[in-house]
Amino acid sequence: MTSPRLLDLFCGAGGAGKGYADAGFDVVGVDIAPQPDYPFEFHQADALTFLAAHGTEFDVVHASPPCQASSALTKGTNRGRSYPQLIPQTRTALVQLGVPWVIENVAGAPIRKDLMLCGEMFGLAVLRHRFFELGGWTTPRPPHPAHRGRVSGMRHGQWFTGPYFAVYGDGGGKGTVAQWQQAMGITWTDVRKSLAEAIPPAYTHHLGTALLAARAASPAATAA
C-alpha cells in the first residue's frame, strides 16, 4: 500500500517532517535555505512557488512559515529589522489547493488556534507551546498535564533548576546541544540554530496519526 504524500513547507531541519514520517507519511521538504541535515527528500526553493507548481502531487500539506515577526522572543530585540509575514499568503494557497493542511506557529501568530500542543503532553523535557490551524479536518487536543516545575537556566543572574530546557538562542545557561537534542527528540542534527527553530517530532506524530485515522474512517471528512 502506498503511503500518503505530505509536503513539508518551510521545513527547516525536519522536526515536523520526522513526526509525520514516523506516523506513516511519505514526506518531502521544501525550504528557501539549504538544509543539509533534512532526513527526507528535500528541495531548496521558495515554499509558495513550489506549492503552486507541485501542490497537487500531495495528499496533505504542513506549513511552518517564519515566526520571527510574531515571536515574543524577537519583538523586543528587532532594532529596526523586519521579518516576513507569510501566513496569509500560505493560508490562501492551501485553501485553494483543496487538500487537508496544517499551519503551525507561535502564540502571537495570526493563525486560528485550533490546537495547542506542549511538550509536557508527550513527556518531553521542553514545554515549547505551539499552535496549529487545521484546514479541512479537526482533532481534539490531548490532555495538558500541569507543568512540573521551572525551565533550567540562568535568569537575571540567578541559576534555576527544573525538568525543562529552553531551546532557543545561543547564549549561555540554556543547556548543551545534547540536552537540547534529548529534550526535543531530535537526534539527526547538532546545529543549535536548527534545533532552536524546530518543533518536536512528537507534535506532528500526534497530528499525523490523527490525520491517518480520519482518512481511514471517512476519506471525505479530510477533504477541504
C-alpha positions as CSV (number, residue, x, y, z in Angstrom):
1,M,0.0,0.0,0.0
2,T,1.4,3.4,-1.0
3,S,1.9,5.9,1.9
4,P,0.1,9.2,1.5
5,R,2.4,12.0,0.5
6,L,2.9,15.0,2.7
7,L,4.5,18.3,1.7
8,D,6.5,19.9,4.5
9,L,6.8,23.6,3.7
10,F,9.3,25.9,5.4
11,C,10.7,22.6,6.6
12,G,13.9,23.7,8.4
13,A,15.9,20.7,9.6
14,G,12.9,18.4,9.7
15,G,11.4,18.4,13.2
16,A,7.9,18.4,11.8
17,G,8.7,16.1,8.9
18,K,10.1,13.4,11.1
19,G,6.9,13.2,13.1
20,Y,4.8,12.8,10.1
21,A,7.1,10.2,8.6
22,D,7.0,8.2,11.8
23,A,3.2,8.3,11.7
24,G,3.3,6.8,8.2
25,F,3.5,9.6,5.6
26,D,6.0,9.9,2.7
27,V,7.5,13.3,3.4
28,V,9.0,15.9,1.0
29,G,10.5,19.0,2.5
30,V,10.9,22.5,0.9
31,D,12.9,25.4,2.3
32,I,14.5,28.5,0.8
33,A,17.7,27.9,2.7
34,P,20.0,24.8,2.4
35,Q,19.0,22.1,4.9
36,P,21.8,19.5,4.7
37,D,20.5,17.6,7.8
38,Y,17.0,17.2,6.5
39,P,16.3,13.5,6.7
40,F,13.9,13.1,3.8
41,E,13.6,14.2,0.1
42,F,14.5,17.9,0.1
43,H,14.0,20.7,-2.4
44,Q,15.7,24.1,-1.9
45,A,13.1,26.5,-3.3
46,D,10.7,29.2,-2.3
47,A,7.9,27.4,-0.5
48,L,4.9,29.1,-2.0
49,T,6.4,28.9,-5.5
50,F,7.0,25.1,-5.0
51,L,3.4,24.8,-3.6
52,A,1.9,26.4,-6.7
53,A,3.9,24.2,-9.0
54,H,3.6,20.8,-7.2
55,G,0.9,21.1,-4.5
56,T,-1.5,18.8,-6.4
57,E,1.0,16.0,-6.1
58,F,0.4,15.7,-2.4
59,D,-2.3,14.4,-0.1
60,V,-1.6,16.7,2.9
61,V,0.4,19.9,3.4
62,H,2.1,21.1,6.5
63,A,3.5,24.7,6.7
64,S,5.6,26.4,9.3
65,P,6.1,29.9,8.0
66,P,8.8,32.0,9.6
67,C,7.7,33.0,13.1
68,Q,10.1,35.9,13.9
69,A,7.5,38.5,13.1
70,S,5.2,37.1,15.8
71,S,7.6,35.7,18.4
72,A,7.7,37.3,21.8
73,L,11.4,36.4,21.9
74,T,12.2,38.8,19.0
75,K,9.7,41.6,19.4
76,G,11.8,43.5,21.9
77,T,15.1,43.0,20.1
78,N,14.3,43.6,16.4
79,R,16.1,47.0,16.4
80,G,14.6,48.1,13.1
81,R,14.7,44.7,11.4
82,S,11.7,43.5,9.6
83,Y,10.7,39.8,9.2
84,P,8.5,38.3,6.5
85,Q,4.8,37.5,7.5
86,L,3.9,34.8,5.0
87,I,0.9,33.2,6.9
88,P,-1.9,35.0,4.9
89,Q,-0.4,34.0,1.5
90,T,0.2,30.5,2.7
91,R,-3.3,30.1,4.0
92,T,-4.8,31.4,0.8
93,A,-2.7,28.9,-1.3
94,L,-3.6,26.0,0.9
95,V,-7.4,26.7,0.8
96,Q,-7.2,26.9,-2.9
97,L,-5.4,23.6,-3.1
98,G,-8.2,21.7,-1.6
99,V,-6.4,19.0,0.5
100,P,-6.1,18.8,4.3
101,W,-3.5,21.1,5.7
102,V,-1.8,22.4,8.9
103,I,-0.2,25.8,9.6
104,E,2.0,25.8,12.7
105,N,3.3,28.8,14.5
106,V,3.9,30.6,17.8
107,A,1.3,32.1,20.2
108,G,1.4,35.6,18.7
109,A,1.0,34.5,15.1
110,P,-2.2,35.4,13.1
111,I,-3.5,31.9,12.8
112,R,-6.7,30.3,14.1
113,K,-5.8,28.4,17.3
114,D,-7.5,25.1,16.5
115,L,-5.0,23.1,18.6
116,M,-2.2,23.9,21.0
117,L,0.5,21.3,21.8
118,C,3.0,21.3,24.6
119,G,6.0,19.1,25.3
120,E,4.5,18.1,28.6
121,M,1.7,16.3,26.7
122,F,4.3,13.9,25.3
123,G,6.7,13.6,28.3
124,L,9.4,15.8,26.8
125,A,11.9,18.0,28.6
126,V,10.8,21.1,26.8
127,L,7.5,23.0,27.0
128,R,7.5,24.8,23.6
129,H,3.8,25.6,23.2
130,R,2.9,25.7,19.5
131,F,-0.4,26.4,17.8
132,F,-1.9,24.8,14.8
133,E,-4.6,25.9,12.3
134,L,-6.2,22.9,10.7
135,G,-7.7,23.1,7.3
136,G,-10.3,20.5,6.1
137,W,-10.1,18.4,9.2
138,T,-10.0,18.5,13.0
139,T,-8.8,16.6,16.0
140,P,-9.3,17.1,19.8
141,R,-6.5,18.4,21.9
142,P,-4.8,15.8,24.1
143,P,-4.8,16.2,27.9
144,H,-2.5,19.0,29.0
145,P,-0.8,17.9,32.3
146,A,0.3,20.6,34.7
147,H,3.9,21.8,34.2
148,R,6.2,20.1,36.7
149,G,8.5,23.0,37.6
150,R,10.8,25.6,36.1
151,V,12.9,25.8,33.0
152,S,16.5,25.2,33.8
153,G,18.9,28.0,33.1
154,M,20.2,31.5,34.1
155,R,17.6,34.2,34.7
156,H,18.7,37.7,35.8
157,G,21.9,36.4,37.2
158,Q,20.4,33.5,39.1
159,W,20.6,29.8,38.1
160,F,17.4,27.8,38.3
161,T,17.0,24.1,38.0
162,G,14.0,22.3,36.6
163,P,12.8,19.5,34.4
164,Y,12.7,21.6,31.2
165,F,15.2,23.3,28.9
166,A,14.8,26.5,27.0
167,V,15.6,25.6,23.4
168,Y,16.2,29.0,21.8
169,G,19.0,31.4,21.1
170,D,22.7,30.7,21.6
171,G,23.5,32.4,24.9
172,G,24.9,30.6,27.9
173,G,22.8,28.9,30.6
174,K,20.4,27.2,28.2
175,G,21.6,23.6,28.1
176,T,24.1,21.7,26.0
177,V,23.4,20.6,22.4
178,A,23.0,17.0,23.7
179,Q,20.4,18.2,26.3
180,W,18.5,20.1,23.6
181,Q,18.5,17.1,21.3
182,Q,17.2,14.8,24.1
183,A,14.6,17.4,25.2
184,M,13.2,17.9,21.7
185,G,13.5,14.3,20.5
186,I,15.8,15.3,17.6
187,T,19.0,13.4,17.0
188,W,19.9,13.9,13.4
189,T,21.2,17.5,13.7
190,D,23.5,19.1,16.3
191,V,23.2,22.6,14.9
192,R,21.8,24.9,17.6
193,K,20.0,27.2,15.2
194,S,18.3,24.2,13.6
195,L,17.2,22.8,17.0
196,A,16.0,26.2,18.1
197,E,13.8,26.7,15.1
198,A,12.3,23.2,15.1
199,I,9.2,21.7,16.7
200,P,9.4,18.3,18.4
201,P,8.6,15.4,16.1
202,A,6.2,14.2,18.8
203,Y,3.8,17.0,17.9
204,T,3.5,16.1,14.3
205,H,3.5,12.4,15.0
206,H,0.3,13.1,17.0
207,L,-1.2,15.2,14.2
208,G,-0.1,12.6,11.5
209,T,-1.6,9.7,13.4
210,A,-4.9,11.7,13.8
211,L,-4.9,12.6,10.1
212,L,-4.4,9.0,9.0
213,A,-7.2,7.8,11.4
214,A,-9.5,10.4,9.9
215,R,-8.7,9.4,6.4
216,A,-9.3,5.7,7.2
217,A,-12.6,6.4,9.0
218,S,-14.0,8.8,6.3
219,P,-11.9,10.0,3.4
220,A,-14.5,12.7,2.7
221,A,-14.0,14.1,6.2
222,T,-10.5,15.1,5.4
223,A,-11.4,16.9,2.2
224,A,-11.1,20.7,2.4
